[in-house]
Amino acid sequence: MAAKGLEGVVVAQSRLSDINGEVGELIYAGYDIDDLARNSTFEEVCYLLWNGELPNQQQLEEFRAQMEPQYVLRPEVLEMIRNYPKDADPMAAVRTAVSALGMFDADADDISPESVRRKAMFLTAQTPSIVAAFDRVRNGKEPLQPKPGLSFAGNFLYMLNGEEANDTRCRTMDVALVLHAEHGMNASTFAARVTAGTLSDVYSAVTSAIGTLKGPSHGGANVEVMNMLREIDESGQDPQEWVQNALSSGKKVMGFGHRVYKATDPRATVLRELADKIMAEAGETRWLDLSDRIRAVMAEEMERKGKKIYPNVDFFSASVYTTLGIGMDLFTAVFAIARMPGWTAHLMEQYVDNRLIRPGSDYIGPRDLKVRPISER
Ligand code: ACO
């Protein structure tokens, strides 16, 4: 029997990303994540994942010109969002709106490469607008139209917060999106590929992925990090004492450890640097100071115990998102925005070389039972 949870099982060949957990390396289509985070933008990474190469200036301009008009939500979808329960989980709102988009697309069932590429861009452009519109409506505010000329990240922050973010904040959002765009055969990507493997449509596959990302064991860890930071902050407890108590009572410290990375998560390193800049600028270093204290205690404790447990990307994304004015219950929805290019790039791969994904299971129930008349059971 394969390992429970399919750990170690290879289900596809992919040109999209590779993770070397032992040394803490992540590449997208040949490029190191650190290099991409420092020297490219989210739009360039979308292009890379969908085309296998980075764009030149002209290609990037054409790409952005194609994408920009697609930020606008159609009135029917906006109307639906207005009618969602105000206390709905934002991930349920995104999942429902993305699913609905499929009903308005006359070519929804077309899985030709050109059509899948078109939908990849459309869904990537629409998702931030859905998240921002839902957040504004539930807070009694009018959803905003996208502002021409802004970057993908800048436009999202504008549509969410109602004001243009400065360069540091736009760039921080942009890098956070780059860092989360793709990550191998994670659970939500696998779910998308399983759905596509039945030759179902892109909207259905992405809806499966969003539903899978929603689970706290996948997309929700940074929410737990923020809960932890707030708990320590509000209790006034010494972080060292808090961490040591948590460890001695067998708890896991949120934002540390990773199933794949047994060295520092390279995404955490980049985010830590950005966190420094954005929080210094905001004049609010409380969360970063606290995070650094926790990191130092964890480093000591894990070294003493001989465990390879390091901060993961969620450890810093929690405080970065909070500083960007993103509410805690939107964190997973922001992850969905960032992962859309990765999911859709996997769909492109799945459709062109498809085989139904249908694992087996070991039957461990009884056999040879006979149905007795119902009056005798
Ligand atoms: N805090 C304290 N101890 C930890 C932590 C942690 N965060 N993570 C792992 N350990 C310990 C384990 O208890 C285990 O100890 P043991 O050998 O004495 O039993 C040892 O380190 C090895 O870890 P595993 O449990 O084998 O690691 P696994 O691969 O099963 O778990 C996981 C990875 C689920 C991410 C875990 O580290 C965890 O729960 N972390 C906290 C939640 C979190 O931050 N999740 C985000 C992951 S990143 C992402 O999804 C983008």
Boltz pocket constraint, residues with backbone or C-beta under 6 A from the ligand:
constraints:
  - pocket:
      binder: B
      contacts: [[A, 217], [A, 218], [A, 219], [A, 221], [A, 247], [A, 251], [A, 252], [A, 253], [A, 254], [A, 255], [A, 256], [A, 257], [A, 258], [A, 259], [A, 260], [A, 307], [A, 309], [A, 312], [A, 313], [A, 314]]
      max_distance: 6.0
